Amino acid sequence: MDHRTHEPERQALHGMVTPPPPTHLARNPAAAAKASAWPLVVLALGMAALLGGMAGGLLRAGVPLPQAMAPTGWAGHAAVAHGALMVCGFMGTVISIERAVAVKRLFAWLAPAASGAGGLCLMAAETALAAVLLIIAAAVFVGVNLVVVQRQRAAHTALLLAGALAWLVGCLLFWHQPGNTACLPWWFAFLVMTIAAERLEMTRLMRRRPGAQLALGVLLIALVAGASVTIFSARTGGVLYGLSLLLLALWLGVFDIARRTVAAPGLPRYMAVCLLGGYAWLALAGVAWVATALGWPLRDAALHALGLGFIVSMIMGHAPVILPAIARIKLPFSRLFYLPLLALHLSLVVRLFAGLHDLTWRGNGALLNAVAIGLFAATMAGTALRWKLRALPKSPPPKQG
C-alpha cells in the first residue's frame, strides 16, 4: 500500500464523502450560492442543538452557568434532554445533511430539517412534539439510505441502512417513554455503525484478511442484540453491548487503513491520529459500559468515552473532508488542527480519571470538553476564513501618472 494514500481523494457513492459540486454550479456562482444556502440554514439548527447540548451537559456536570442560562430556562430543559440534543439534534442533523447533499433528492432534506427543529423543541420543553419530529427525521433518513443501497449494493451501504434503522428504533423508544435511557444504546449504535460503514469502505484500499468483514458483521449484530436486550435487562444487555464496543475497537485497530496512513504527511496523518485515538477511547468505553452494567459507578466514563472520545474524535478527523462538501468551502490542512484534538484528549483524561471520585474535577473536565469543541469550531472557521481571504481577487496596483 502506498503510504501516500489520501482518503479525501476517493469519490464515494454512499454519501460519507460527497462528490464535488456539479459543473453547472461551478460555472454559475449565483446558482452555487443558492444551492449552498439551504445546507447552511439547516446546519445552523444542528449547531444550535450542539450549543444547547453543551450547556445542558455542563449543568449536569455541576458547572455554574451565567444567569441568562439559568437552570429554570432553556438550559435547564437542555440538561434534561442532553443526550437527545447531542445525538439527534446535532449529530443526526449533520449526518442527514451530508447524506442529503450526496443523494441529491429534495425529500432527503426533510430529515435534517426535522431533527434540527426537534432540537429546538427539546430546548423549549416541547418534548412530545420533539419526539414526533425526531421520528420523522429518522424515518426519512431510513428512506434516504434505501436510495443509497439501491444505487450501490455493498456491505458498507447496508451497514449505513442498519445504522439509520437503529436511530429510528431509538427515537421510537424516546417517544414511548422520554425519561427511559433504553434509547441511548440504539442512538449510539446509529453513530457507531455509521462510522464503521465508513471505515469498512476504506478497508477496500488495503488487502483485507479473510473473515474480517464477517467478523465485523458478527460484532455489530452483537451490538444490536445488546441494545435490544437492554430494554428488558440492563445488566445482561449492558454487558453484551460493552463487549461488542471493546471488540469493535480491536477490529478497527487491526484492520483500519489508519495504521498505514499515520505514516503519511499532512492531512492523512492527522486523520489517522484522530481515528486511532478514537479507537482507544472506544475500547475504554466498552470496558466502562460492562463495568456500569455490573454495578460499578462508571456511567459517566461509559457515555463520554464513547460520545466524546470516540465520536468527537471521528468528527474532528472527517470534518476537513465533510465540511467542504457541505458548505462548498476549502479547509487547507494546518498543524493547528492538532490543538483541538489534543485539548479533547486532555479534557477527557481530567474528566474520566481525575474526576472519577471527585465531582469538582469532573466538572472541570466537562468545562474543558466544551472548550476543546469550541476550539475545534474556531479552528475550522478560521481556516475557512483564511482560505476565502486568500481566494479573493487582488486589486491591480494603481497606474502611475
C-alpha positions in Angstrom: 0.0 0.0 0.0 1.4 3.4 -1.0 2.0 5.4 2.2 0.7 8.5 0.4 -2.9 7.2 0.4 -5.1 10.2 0.9 -8.7 9.4 2.0 -10.3 12.6 0.7 -9.3 11.8 -2.9 -11.8 9.0 -3.3 -15.3 9.6 -4.5 -18.0 7.7 -2.7 -21.5 6.9 -3.7 -22.9 6.3 -0.3 -22.5 9.9 0.8 -19.9 9.7 3.6 -17.6 11.8 1.4 -19.6 13.7 -1.1 -18.5 14.2 -4.7 -17.6 17.7 -6.0 -20.5 20.1 -6.9 -22.0 19.8 -10.4 -20.1 21.6 -13.2 -23.1 24.0 -13.8 -22.7 25.2 -10.2 -19.0 25.7 -10.6 -19.7 27.9 -13.7 -22.5 29.8 -12.1 -21.6 31.4 -8.8 -25.1 32.7 -8.2 -26.5 29.2 -8.5 -23.8 27.8 -6.4 -24.5 30.3 -3.6 -28.2 29.5 -3.7 -27.5 25.7 -3.6 -25.3 26.1 -0.6 -27.6 28.4 1.4 -30.1 25.7 2.4 -27.5 23.3 3.8 -26.1 26.2 5.9 -29.5 27.2 7.2 -30.2 23.6 8.3 -26.7 23.2 9.7 -27.4 26.2 11.9 -30.2 24.2 13.5 -27.7 21.5 14.2 -25.2 24.0 15.7 -28.0 25.3 18.0 -28.6 21.8 19.2 -24.9 21.4 19.8 -24.7 24.6 21.9 -27.8 23.6 23.8 -26.5 20.1 24.4 -23.1 21.5 25.6 -24.8 24.0 28.0 -27.1 21.2 29.3 -24.1 18.9 29.7 -22.2 21.5 31.8 -25.3 21.9 34.1 -25.5 18.1 34.5 -21.8 18.1 35.5 -22.3 20.8 38.1 -20.7 23.7 36.2 -22.3 27.0 37.1 -23.6 29.0 34.1 -24.4 32.7 33.6 -27.7 34.0 34.9 -29.0 34.2 31.3 -28.7 30.5 31.0 -30.3 29.7 34.4 -31.4 26.1 35.0 -35.0 27.2 35.1 -34.8 28.4 31.5 -33.8 26.7 28.2 -30.5 25.5 29.6 -32.4 23.5 32.2 -34.5 21.9 29.5 -31.3 21.2 27.6 -29.8 19.5 30.6 -32.8 17.1 30.8 -32.6 16.4 27.0 -28.7 16.4 26.8 -28.4 13.0 25.1 -31.2 13.7 22.6 -29.8 17.1 21.7 -26.2 15.8 21.1 -27.1 12.6 19.2 -30.3 13.5 17.4 -30.4 17.3 17.3 -26.7 17.7 16.4 -25.2 14.5 15.0 -28.4 13.3 13.4 -28.8 16.7 11.7 -25.2 16.9 10.5 -25.2 13.3 9.1 -28.5 13.8 7.4 -27.3 17.0 5.7 -24.2 15.2 4.4 -26.4 12.3 3.1 -28.9 14.7 1.5 -26.1 16.6 -0.3 -24.9 13.2 -1.6 -28.1 11.7 -2.8 -29.4 15.0 -4.3 -33.1 14.2 -3.6 -35.3 17.0 -2.3 -37.2 14.8 0.2 -33.8 14.0 1.9 -33.7 17.5 3.3 -36.8 16.7 5.5 -34.6 14.6 7.7 -32.1 17.3 8.9 -34.8 19.9 9.0 -37.0 17.7 11.3 -34.1 16.7 13.6 -32.9 20.3 13.8 -36.4 21.5 14.6 -36.7 18.7 17.1 -33.6 20.0 18.9 -35.2 23.5 19.2 -38.4 21.9 20.6 -36.3 20.0 23.2 -34.8 23.3 24.4 -38.3 24.7 24.6 -39.5 21.7 26.7 -41.9 20.7 23.9 -40.8 17.1 24.4 -43.8 15.4 22.8 -43.5 17.4 19.6 -39.8 17.0 19.6 -40.2 13.2 19.8 -42.5 13.2 16.8 -40.1 15.3 14.8 -37.2 13.0 15.6 -39.2 10.0 14.5 -40.0 11.8 11.2 -36.3 12.7 10.8 -35.2 9.1 11.4 -37.9 7.6 9.2 -37.0 9.9 6.3 -33.3 9.1 6.9 -34.1 5.4 6.5 -35.7 6.2 3.1 -32.6 8.2 2.1 -30.4 5.2 2.9 -32.6 2.9 0.9 -31.8 5.1 -2.0 -28.1 4.8 -1.2 -28.4 1.0 -1.1 -30.3 1.0 -4.4 -27.5 3.0 -6.0 -24.6 0.9 -4.6 -25.3 -2.5 -3.2 -22.4 -3.2 -0.9 -21.7 -4.2 2.7 -20.9 -0.7 3.9 -24.1 0.8 2.4 -26.2 -1.9 4.0 -24.5 -1.0 7.3 -25.4 2.6 6.8 -29.1 1.5 6.4 -28.8 -0.6 9.6 -27.5 2.5 11.4 -30.4 4.5 10.2 -32.8 1.9 11.5 -31.1 1.9 14.9 -31.7 5.7 15.0 -35.4 5.1 14.3 -35.7 2.5 17.0 -34.1 4.8 19.5 -36.4 7.6 18.5 -39.5 5.4 18.9 -38.3 4.4 22.4 -37.7 8.1 23.3 -41.3 8.9 22.1 -42.8 6.0 24.1 -41.0 7.0 27.3 -38.8 10.1 27.1 -37.2 9.5 30.5 -36.1 5.9 29.7 -32.4 5.6 28.9 -33.1 2.4 26.8 -32.9 4.7 23.7 -29.3 5.6 24.3 -27.7 2.2 23.2 -29.7 2.5 20.0 -28.7 6.1 19.3 -25.1 5.2 19.9 -25.5 2.2 17.7 -26.6 4.5 14.9 -23.4 6.6 15.2 -21.1 3.6 15.7 -22.5 1.7 12.7 -22.3 4.9 10.5 -18.6 5.2 11.4 -18.0 1.5 11.0 -19.5 1.7 7.5 -17.1 4.4 6.5 -14.1 2.5 7.9 -15.3 -0.7 6.2 -15.3 1.0 2.9 -11.8 2.3 3.4 -10.5 -1.2 4.1 -11.0 -1.8 0.4 -7.9 0.2 -0.2 -5.7 -2.4 1.6 -5.6 -6.2 1.4 -8.3 -7.4 3.8 -7.7 -10.6 5.7 -10.2 -13.5 5.1 -13.1 -13.3 7.6 -12.5 -9.6 8.5 -15.8 -8.4 7.1 -17.7 -11.4 8.6 -16.2 -10.7 12.0 -17.3 -7.0 11.8 -20.8 -8.2 10.9 -20.9 -10.5 13.9 -19.7 -7.7 16.2 -22.3 -5.3 15.0 -25.1 -7.9 15.3 -24.0 -8.4 18.9 -24.1 -4.6 19.4 -27.7 -4.5 18.2 -28.5 -7.6 20.3 -27.1 -5.8 23.4 -29.2 -2.8 22.7 -32.3 -5.0 22.3 -31.7 -6.9 25.5 -31.1 -3.7 27.4 -34.8 -2.9 27.0 -35.6 -5.9 29.2 -32.4 -6.4 31.2 -30.0 -3.6 31.7 -27.4 -5.9 33.2 -27.3 -8.6 30.5 -27.8 -6.2 27.6 -25.2 -3.7 29.0 -22.5 -6.5 29.3 -23.1 -7.7 25.7 -23.2 -4.1 24.4 -20.0 -3.1 26.2 -18.1 -6.3 25.0 -19.2 -5.5 21.4 -17.8 -2.0 21.7 -14.5 -3.3 23.1 -14.2 -6.0 20.3 -15.1 -3.4 17.7 -12.3 -1.2 18.9 -9.9 -4.1 18.5 -11.2 -4.8 15.0 -10.8 -1.2 13.9 -7.3 -1.1 15.4 -6.2 -4.2 13.5 -7.9 -3.7 10.1 -8.3 0.0 9.6 -6.2 1.8 7.0 -5.3 4.4 9.6 -2.5 2.1 10.7 -0.9 2.8 7.3 -1.8 6.4 6.7 -0.5 7.5 10.1 3.0 7.4 8.5 1.9 9.8 5.7 2.4 13.5 5.9 -0.2 16.3 6.3 -3.9 15.6 6.4 -3.8 11.8 6.1 -1.6 11.6 9.2 -3.9 14.0 11.1 -7.0 11.9 10.2 -5.2 8.7 11.2 -4.2 10.2 14.6 -7.9 11.2 15.2 -9.1 7.7 14.3 -6.5 5.7 16.3 -7.0 7.9 19.3 -10.8 7.5 19.0 -10.4 3.7 18.9 -8.6 3.8 22.2 -11.5 5.7 23.8 -13.9 3.2 22.2 -12.1 0.4 23.9 -12.3 2.2 27.2 -16.0 2.9 26.6 -16.6 -0.8 26.1 -14.9 -1.7 29.4 -16.7 1.1 31.3 -20.0 0.0 29.8 -19.6 -3.5 31.0 -18.5 -2.3 34.4 -21.5 0.0 34.7 -23.8 -2.9 33.8 -22.2 -4.9 36.6 -22.8 -2.1 39.2 -19.6 0.0 39.1 -20.1 3.8 39.2 -18.6 4.3 35.7 -21.7 5.6 33.7 -20.1 8.9 33.0 -17.0 7.2 31.6 -19.0 4.8 29.5 -21.1 7.5 27.9 -18.5 10.2 27.4 -15.5 7.9 26.4 -17.9 6.8 23.6 -19.7 10.1 22.9 -16.7 12.4 23.2 -13.6 10.3 23.0 -14.7 8.2 20.1 -17.5 10.1 18.3 -16.0 13.6 18.5 -12.5 12.3 17.5 -14.2 10.9 14.4 -15.8 14.2 13.8 -12.5 16.0 14.1 -10.9 13.6 11.7 -13.5 13.7 9.0 -14.5 17.4 9.2 -11.8 18.6 6.8 -13.4 16.3 4.2 -17.1 16.5 5.1 -17.4 20.3 5.7 -16.1 21.3 2.3 -18.6 19.0 0.7 -21.5 20.5 2.6 -20.6 24.2 2.7 -18.6 24.4 -0.6 -15.5 25.8 1.2 -11.9 24.6 1.5 -10.1 23.7 4.7 -6.4 23.6 3.8 -4.6 21.4 6.3 -2.6 23.1 9.1 -0.8 21.8 12.1 -3.2 23.9 14.2 -5.7 21.1 13.6 -3.9 19.1 16.3 -4.6 21.7 19.0 -8.3 20.9 19.5 -7.6 17.2 19.3 -5.0 17.4 22.0 -7.3 19.6 24.1 -10.1 17.0 23.7 -8.0 14.1 24.9 -6.5 16.0 27.8 -10.0 17.2 28.9 -11.2 13.6 28.9 -8.3 12.5 31.0 -9.2 15.1 33.5 -12.9 14.3 33.4 -12.8 10.5 33.4 -9.7 9.8 35.5 -9.2 12.8 37.8 -12.9 13.2 38.1 -13.7 9.5 38.8 -14.1 10.2 42.6 -14.0 14.0 42.6 -17.1 15.8 41.3 -15.1 19.1 41.1 -12.6 17.6 38.7 -15.4 16.0 36.8 -17.0 19.4 36.3 -13.6 20.9 35.4 -13.2 18.2 32.8 -16.6 18.8 31.4 -15.8 22.5 31.0 -12.6 21.6 29.2 -14.6 19.3 27.0 -16.6 22.3 25.9 -13.5 24.4 25.4 -12.0 21.7 23.2 -15.1 21.6 21.0 -15.2 25.4 20.8 -11.5 25.5 19.9 -12.2 23.0 17.1 -15.1 25.1 15.7 -12.9 28.2 15.9 -10.1 26.4 14.1 -12.3 25.2 11.3 -13.9 28.6 10.9 -10.6 30.4 11.0 -9.2 28.1 8.4 -12.2 28.6 6.1 -12.0 32.4 6.5 -8.3 32.4 5.7 -8.9 30.4 2.6 -11.7 32.8 1.5 -9.5 35.8 2.1 -6.7 34.3 0.0 -9.1 33.4 -2.7 -10.4 37.0 -3.1 -9.2 38.6 -6.4 -6.4 41.0 -5.7 -6.9 44.6 -6.9 -4.4 45.7 -9.6 -1.9 48.4 -8.4 -2.9 52.0 -9.3 -1.5 53.3 -12.5 1.3 55.8 -12.2 0.9 59.3 -13.7 
